[in-house]
Amino acid sequence: MVKNPSELRPETLVKRVMSGTKDYCSKEYLTAFSKLPSTELHHSDYPRHEIIELWNSLQKTPNKCRLFTFSLVDNNHCVQKRIKERFPDSKWAWICHDKDTSAEHKHYHYVLMFETPRSFSSIANSLEIPVTMLQKVYSKKGILDYLTHENDPNKHHYSLSEIEANFDVEEEKKDNDEIDPWQEYCDYWAMKTGKMSKKAWFEKYGDQLKILRHYT
């Protein structure tokens, strides 16, 4: 038996860990498996989604959130089908970016919005993608603008008609009551250093009580 599992070829490591054999479920093996690049998560003896699900369970992820984004080069048809079938009550949108001269590959950008917070692993497993592909969205308007590159003068500007979505993208942008986290951070330290009064800070953020958890 190889003393250092990280020295194994990826396909050998995948096969051993997926076999479920006690010797291959040790901390050393699982750690080596968790560090494999997502491109190596396949083996002819096991369904890919099972390999990905185990790999996802070993990754550290952020806390639950309601808005997610990710991009894909391949397997878009399957992922789009899974989104429609497995998240019928969510809001979703995607667009194909294939006109950017600086882009090496044609790729799709996705946005998923849920009414209640979801874990990263649950979303990734449902879509059968590596959990590291998912990113938390901090600004709903910002990510929806990015789909068309509306505010980026250095990239091709796509039309709204090129977005496939199950909601009105322009109307959704207007319903944007989220706080810009960078502005919140700057204002908080402005208040702490006396450049902004406590009254002004609470008038701006007081009705968003959820943000207070960051400072207590």
Buried (B, 14 or more C-beta within 10 A) or exposed (E): EEEEBEEBEBEEBBBBBBEEEEEBEEEEBBEBBBEBEBEBBBBEEBEEBEBBBBBBEBBEBEEBBBBBBBBBEEBBEEBBEBBEEEBEEBBBBBBBBEEBEEEEEEBBBBBBBBEEEBBBBEBBBBBBBBBBBBBBBBBBBBBBBBBBBBEEEEBBEBEBEEBEBEEEBEEBBEEEEBBEEEEBEEBBEBBEEEEBEEEEBEEBBEEEEEBEEEEE
